[in-house]
Amino acid sequence: MTLPVSESFILGCIGAIGGLITITFSAVRKSRCSDINCLCFRCKREVMTKEELEIDHSAGAEKKERSNSIVV
């Protein structure tokens, strides 16, 4: 006996998995580790400097401010 699976359920699962992957890679990007080994993913990279992180953060804040402004 198979249970019917709705399209909404499948889309919800895909969205949840995509969100978890996005959060994981965002944390990896901001981490100070140069050698990352997570499940089947392995990466050796150069770490972003504090200045680069601040520039990245300020660019995100500036973009958010522009999206919140109302134009009449």
N, C-alpha and C positions, 0 to 999 in steps of 0.2 A: 504494500500500500504506500503510495507516495502522497505527500502533502502538497497542496497547491501553494506556490510561492508567487506572491504578487510582484509586479514590476516596481512598485514603490519600495518594497522591502529590499529588493536587489539594489536599487539606486541608493537607498539609505546605507546599505552595507558598503557599497563602493565609495560613497562619500565619507563614511567613518574611517575606512582604511586609508583613503587619500589624506584625510586630516591627520591621522597618526603619523603617516610617512612625512608629511610637511612639518609637523612639530619636531619629529626626530631629526630631520636634516637641518632645521633651523637651529636646534640646540648644538648639533655637530659644527655648524658654521661658526657659531659664536664661542665654541670651546677653545681652550688654549692648548689642546693636545695636538701633537704633530703626527702621531701614529694612531689611527682609529681602527678598531676591529669589533664589528657588531654583527652578530649572526653570520650571514654569508657575505657581508659587505666589509671590505678592507681598503683602507685609504692611508696613504702617507702624503702629507701636505705641508705647505708653509703656513705658519700661523699668522693671522692678521694682527697688525700692531694696534696699540690702543688708539692711536690717531685714526687709523682706518675704520675701526669700530665706531668711533665717535662721529666720523663723517657719514658712515652708513646709517647710524641712528638719527642724526640730525636731518638727513635727506628724507627719511621715513616720516619724521615729525612734520617737516615742511610740506610734504605731499599730503599728509592728513589735514593740516591746516587749510590748504587750498581746497580740499574736497568738502570741508565743512563751511566754507564761506558761501554766502547766498548772493547771487547776482540778480538785480532787479532790472 
